[in-house]
């Protein structure tokens, strides 16, 4: 536990980019039956598929309720470790730890408070404890941030830039007493960034019971410093078209922490607009991408192969994950390579 005046930035820590080397990947096992309803078995199959795909590139640890330990081992196989612990839901990106690293290469945990995407689901008290549980498991130093926020709400480039959406981070159902300036300061203090780029919108369907109020990882993904992938339907009648164009306008008017204008690569999600192709996971040497089972899959997979040279492109089923409200990026959290900063 840290003293209240200590912050990661003040102690020389910052969040690395997701394409930097990983020590492993964290996931959590599907458990909220009222979310998945009659598709919970499909969800477990698809989580296991994602875990196995990532395990071909880096170690995977799946946090699960103790009674599910044997099932995780059976479905995921020997290359995936099951870690018993209390959880309410299965979106490790959002309620799990965020990792930061210092100039000595030591890795620490940032614990953002979690309120189940604006009090959408109950209970969530076990999920809110996951960063503490995992920091203790890894023996890592932990910083407790004075901010309710999910990991899917932002991307960093590891060079001082953070991209987020106004739709999500300024929604009063997270931090009703904080304004934009106060939220920005918390991001600087706890993620070690200097420049914050605000997009207006996430996905328009990201507002219902399974929604997140517009996470940025549903519409955009960093590919490299200064280079982002943005989902923009080419059909002007598509519900996402106008929102995507507004995001592009904001990006084109912005520069990153290095003073660069953004290089923007576009991807058309096609008619399966409830699935986000940009919600992929960058593993060590691979990229795990959700697919819809349509002709657009091949177009996107080919494009990602060109945009991410040197990475093996691995498609995984995306429809059930999208039904639950996300994709491979939402159900994972990378652990940066490096020794644990002592607790």
Phi and psi in degrees as a GROMACS rama.xvg file:
@    title "Ramachandran Plot"
@    xaxis  label "Phi"
@    yaxis  label "Psi"
@TYPE xy
-98.024  158.245  UNK-2
-69.8136  152.768  UNK-3
-63.2094  -29.3969  UNK-4
-80.0526  -11.8097  UNK-5
-82.2422  136.856  UNK-6
-129.595  157.132  UNK-7
-55.688  -47.6614  UNK-8
-61.405  -41.2324  UNK-9
-65.0947  -24.1901  UNK-10
-100.074  8.70638  UNK-11
86.0407  18.8034  UNK-12
-102.549  149.489  UNK-13
-150.704  156.343  UNK-14
-79.7546  126.885  UNK-15
-74.2812  159.782  UNK-16
-68.181  156.545  UNK-17
-70.9782  -18.9525  UNK-18
-85.8094  -4.6481  UNK-19
-73.5267  159.764  UNK-20
-57.2424  141.52  UNK-21
-107.324  146.251  UNK-22
-82.71  -21.9235  UNK-23
170.656  -171.978  UNK-24
-133.724  139.907  UNK-25
-107.009  141.035  UNK-26
-138.905  171.944  UNK-27
-133.612  149.924  UNK-28
-88.5383  136.892  UNK-29
-55.7927  130.787  UNK-30
-142.874  -18.6198  UNK-31
-86.7597  95.6026  UNK-32
-65.9318  -30.4816  UNK-33
-69.8747  -19.3346  UNK-34
-80.0084  -51.2322  UNK-35
-83.7317  -21.5987  UNK-36
48.4049  -125.312  UNK-37
-79.3389  4.47119  UNK-38
-104.901  13.4332  UNK-39
-65.779  -34.729  UNK-40
-67.3899  -39.0654  UNK-41
-61.9231  -40.0222  UNK-42
-61.9572  -44.4742  UNK-43
-62.1541  -42.1376  UNK-44
-60.4168  -42.8044  UNK-45
-75.8545  -34.194  UNK-46
-61.9231  -42.7655  UNK-47
-63.2327  -38.4967  UNK-48
-62.9307  -43.7372  UNK-49
-63.8996  -44.8335  UNK-50
-60.1069  -43.8803  UNK-51
-66.5938  -38.6504  UNK-52
-62.7478  -44.0773  UNK-53
-70.0238  -35.4795  UNK-54
-63.0471  -17.8807  UNK-55
-70.3376  -14.8754  UNK-56
-115.969  -30.0151  UNK-57
-160.316  158.074  UNK-58
-62.352  142.51  UNK-59
-123.093  131.826  UNK-60
-117.996  126.094  UNK-61
-109.751  113.478  UNK-62
-76.547  133.906  UNK-63
-149.332  154.639  UNK-64
-60.2677  143.699  UNK-65
-51.751  -36.6182  UNK-66
-68.6337  -14.5419  UNK-67
-98.4776  1.88192  UNK-68
-57.8751  -48.0673  UNK-69
-63.8831  -38.3338  UNK-70
-65.0054  -41.7993  UNK-71
-60.6019  -46.5765  UNK-72
-61.5091  -40.2233  UNK-73
-69.4355  -44.1208  UNK-74
-78.4908  -35.7173  UNK-75
-90.0554  -24.904  UNK-76
92.5528  175.479  UNK-77
-70.3819  -18.4487  UNK-78
-80.2344  -0.35905  UNK-79
-121.754  130.339  UNK-80
-91.1524  132.023  UNK-81
-93.6525  130.324  UNK-82
-119.064  109.508  UNK-83
-68.1962  137.325  UNK-84
-179.316  157.58  UNK-85
-78.0179  128.167  UNK-86
-137.692  157.051  UNK-87
-104.951  -27.5841  UNK-88
-151.181  -172.643  UNK-89
-134.99  39.0624  UNK-90
-117.821  76.5615  UNK-91
-58.601  -31.3573  UNK-92
-58.817  -35.7358  UNK-93
-90.9991  -42.2108  UNK-94
-105.434  -8.08902  UNK-95
-79.7549  -178.325  UNK-96
-70.9394  148.613  UNK-97
-103.051  137.434  UNK-98
-107.101  138.654  UNK-99
-126.047  159.62  UNK-100
-138.561  147.228  UNK-101
-103.389  -179.221  UNK-102
-67.9126  -18.9165  UNK-103
-83.3466  -1.40889  UNK-104
85.9536  4.77632  UNK-105
-78.2789  141.217  UNK-106
-108.623  134.292  UNK-107
-129.538  167.117  UNK-108
-104.021  136.336  UNK-109
-106.411  129.61  UNK-110
-108.72  99.4855  UNK-111
-84.0023  141.791  UNK-112
-66.9361  149.466  UNK-113
-127.163  127.985  UNK-114
-124.884  32.9849  UNK-115
56.6945  51.9607  UNK-116
55.6691  52.3518  UNK-117
78.8841  41.0046  UNK-118
64.829  32.9337  UNK-119
-72.8802  -36.2729  UNK-120
-128.781  145.075  UNK-121
-136.847  144.566  UNK-122
-79.11  164.951  UNK-123
-139.335  10.16  UNK-124
-64.6647  -35.7404  UNK-125
-67.8693  -40.6181  UNK-126
-62.7973  -35.9996  UNK-127
-66.3773  -19.5699  UNK-128
-92.0098  -5.62798  UNK-129
-58.9887  -44.5955  UNK-130
-59.4481  -38.031  UNK-131
-64.9827  -43.8043  UNK-132
-59.6212  -46.2879  UNK-133
-76.2006  -33.8371  UNK-134
-60.2339  -41.5261  UNK-135
-67.0695  -39.8992  UNK-136
-61.0269  -42.0943  UNK-137
-87.6634  -6.29333  UNK-138
66.3473  35.6226  UNK-139
-100.967  148.596  UNK-140
-60.7454  144.594  UNK-141
-127.954  134.347  UNK-142
-111.11  125.955  UNK-143
-95.6004  115.58  UNK-144
-88.5179  141.905  UNK-145
-85.2084  52.5325  UNK-146
-151.463  133.941  UNK-147
-86.9042  118.746  UNK-148
-162.919  148.911  UNK-149
-107.906  151.816  UNK-150
-64.9886  -25.1259  UNK-151
-76.2304  -3.68461  UNK-152
-85.5893  -5.40915  UNK-153
-152.653  157.42  UNK-154
-127.232  148.446  UNK-155
-123.77  157.843  UNK-156
-101.909  0.564862  UNK-157
74.7002  1.90507  UNK-158
-124.941  18.4144  UNK-159
110.049  -3.80218  UNK-160
-105.153  138.955  UNK-161
-127.838  137.07  UNK-162
-116.982  133.019  UNK-163
-146.235  -175.89  UNK-164
-121.871  142.923  UNK-165
-64.8561  -37.0895  UNK-166
-54.1428  -39.8667  UNK-167
-90.9953  -59.0976  UNK-168
-70.4559  -21.0666  UNK-169
-98.6627  4.01644  UNK-170
-68.6038  126.973  UNK-171
-68.2747  -5.61966  UNK-172
-75.952  -2.99923  UNK-173
-103.967  -60.7798  UNK-174
-130.931  73.0044  UNK-175
-63.4207  -20.5833  UNK-176
-96.4  -0.492719  UNK-177
-109.019  136.383  UNK-178
-94.0565  179.639  UNK-179
-57.0987  -45.1393  UNK-180
-63.2934  -39.0495  UNK-181
-70.3558  -38.1708  UNK-182
-65.1789  -43.3909  UNK-183
-59.3169  -41.5289  UNK-184
-64.6463  -39.3946  UNK-185
-63.6348  -39.1022  UNK-186
-63.3506  -41.7627  UNK-187
-64.7181  -42.9244  UNK-188
-69.4654  -37.3554  UNK-189
-104.573  -13.0229  UNK-190
-117.892  -5.74018  UNK-191
71.6502  26.4641  UNK-192
-95.3822  164.205  UNK-193
-121.601  -26.4087  UNK-194
-123.022  129.916  UNK-195
-120.188  123.79  UNK-196
-105.744  122.037  UNK-197
-101.841  120.864  UNK-198
-95.1284  150.902  UNK-199
-67.8364  -40.2617  UNK-200
-133.988  150.18  UNK-201
-98.0186  -155.06  UNK-202
-75.9243  140.788  UNK-203
-66.3592  -26.627  UNK-204
-82.2709  -1.49129  UNK-205
-88.4159  42.5184  UNK-206
-130.614  -8.05813  UNK-207
-81.686  -163.194  UNK-208
-57.5839  -33.1562  UNK-209
-97.217  14.2891  UNK-210
-89.2928  174.447  UNK-211
-126.787  7.64213  UNK-212
66.2247  35.3505  UNK-213
92.3544  49.4078  UNK-214
-59.5926  142.622  UNK-215
-68.2194  -26.1528  UNK-216
-74.9576  3.07606  UNK-217
-93.515  -6.66413  UNK-218
-134.505  -10.8569  UNK-219
-152.338  155.618  UNK-220
-150.019  138.087  UNK-221
-72.1962  137.797  UNK-222
-106.41  -32.8477  UNK-223
-170.628  167.201  UNK-224
-53.7007  126.257  UNK-225
78.8155  2.06973  UNK-226
-129.572  121.356  UNK-227
-126.72  151.494  UNK-228
-102.178  129.56  UNK-229
-126.214  133.235  UNK-230
-83.1023  122.562  UNK-231
-139.445  108.711  UNK-232
-63.2185  135.466  UNK-233
-77.6104  -21.2117  UNK-234
-75.4931  114.792  UNK-235
-65.1792  -16.0586  UNK-236
-85.7388  -9.54705  UNK-237
-64.7341  139.696  UNK-238
-60.2018  -24.6968  UNK-239
-90.3449  -11.0951  UNK-240
-60.8096  -52.6572  UNK-241
-63.9487  -40.0679  UNK-242
-65.1948  -40.6016  UNK-243
-64.7095  -39.7841  UNK-244
-63.9582  -37.0424  UNK-245
-64.4573  -39.6017  UNK-246
-63.5057  -41.6133  UNK-247
-62.3622  -40.3939  UNK-248
-60.4405  -42.3951  UNK-249
-65.5818  -43.0303  UNK-250
-63.0574  -44.0069  UNK-251
-66.9126  -21.9066  UNK-252
-90.9729  0.174106  UNK-253
-110.022  158.273  UNK-254
-127.048  156.676  UNK-255
-90.4494  -172.904  UNK-256
-63.8252  -23.3452  UNK-257
-89.549  2.40025  UNK-258
83.3664  10.2412  UNK-259
-84.7541  141.983  UNK-260
-71.9503  151.175  UNK-261
-78.5345  133.798  UNK-262
-81.7254  125.942  UNK-263
-119.677  121.458  UNK-264
-104.904  136.349  UNK-265
-105.213  145.042  UNK-266
-133.544  134.338  UNK-267
-92.6457  116.579  UNK-268
-69.6928  -11.4558  UNK-269
72.5533  -165.938  UNK-270
-70.3485  -18.485  UNK-271
-85.7022  64.0146  UNK-272
-75.0797  -6.18932  UNK-273
-79.7492  -13.2633  UNK-274
-101.981  132.939  UNK-275
-104.732  110.623  UNK-276
-64.8976  -27.6324  UNK-277
-73.4188  -7.89052  UNK-278
-86.2104  54.9296  UNK-279
-101.411  165.787  UNK-280
-111.816  126.644  UNK-281
-89.6556  104.759  UNK-282
-92.8488  172.473  UNK-283
-64.3379  101.441  UNK-284
85.1667  5.55987  UNK-285
-144.634  167.395  UNK-286
-138.607  122.037  UNK-287
-101.486  115.039  UNK-288
-118.907  132  UNK-289
-74.1961  142.221  UNK-290
-128.532  156.619  UNK-291
-104.137  -9.0326  UNK-292
81.272  26.9284  UNK-293
-120.932  172.553  UNK-294
-63.1559  -25.6987  UNK-295
-65.2196  -24.5147  UNK-296
-54.186  -48.9813  UNK-297
-63.6557  -37.4632  UNK-298
-61.7948  -46.1917  UNK-299
-70.5657  -43.455  UNK-300
-62.5107  -39.926  UNK-301
-63.0692  -42.2529  UNK-302
-63.8242  -42.3695  UNK-303
-66.2492  -33.9832  UNK-304
-60.7697  -37.2595  UNK-305
-76.3515  -36.5899  UNK-306
-77.8003  -23.9576  UNK-307
-122.917  64.4561  UNK-308
-61.8513  143.919  UNK-309
89.1258  -4.42514  UNK-310
-111.21  138.23  UNK-311
-78.1336  127.165  UNK-312
-90.4031  119.277  UNK-313
-119.086  111.641  UNK-314
-80.5266  143.953  UNK-315
-134.788  154.734  UNK-316
-60.5196  132.351  UNK-317
-113.726  -13.3912  UNK-318
-64.9545  -45.4051  UNK-319
-69.8376  -39.566  UNK-320
-60.6279  -40.273  UNK-321
-65.9258  -37.5685  UNK-322
-58.1588  -39.4486  UNK-323
-76.2963  -15.4168  UNK-324
116.978  16.6172  UNK-325
-165.697  -148.783  UNK-326
-162.203  -167.5  UNK-327
-55.8428  -37.2248  UNK-328
-64.596  -39.0667  UNK-329
-67.3431  -27.7142  UNK-330
-100.456  9.70797  UNK-331
-129.951  162.225  UNK-332
-150.316  123.013  UNK-333
-77.1119  144.84  UNK-334
-105.42  114.758  UNK-335
-62.8848  149.001  UNK-336
-66.2472  142.563  UNK-337
141.125  157.261  UNK-338
-69.5793  154.973  UNK-339
-69.1608  131.192  UNK-340
-67.0874  126.383  UNK-341
-57.2973  137.057  UNK-342
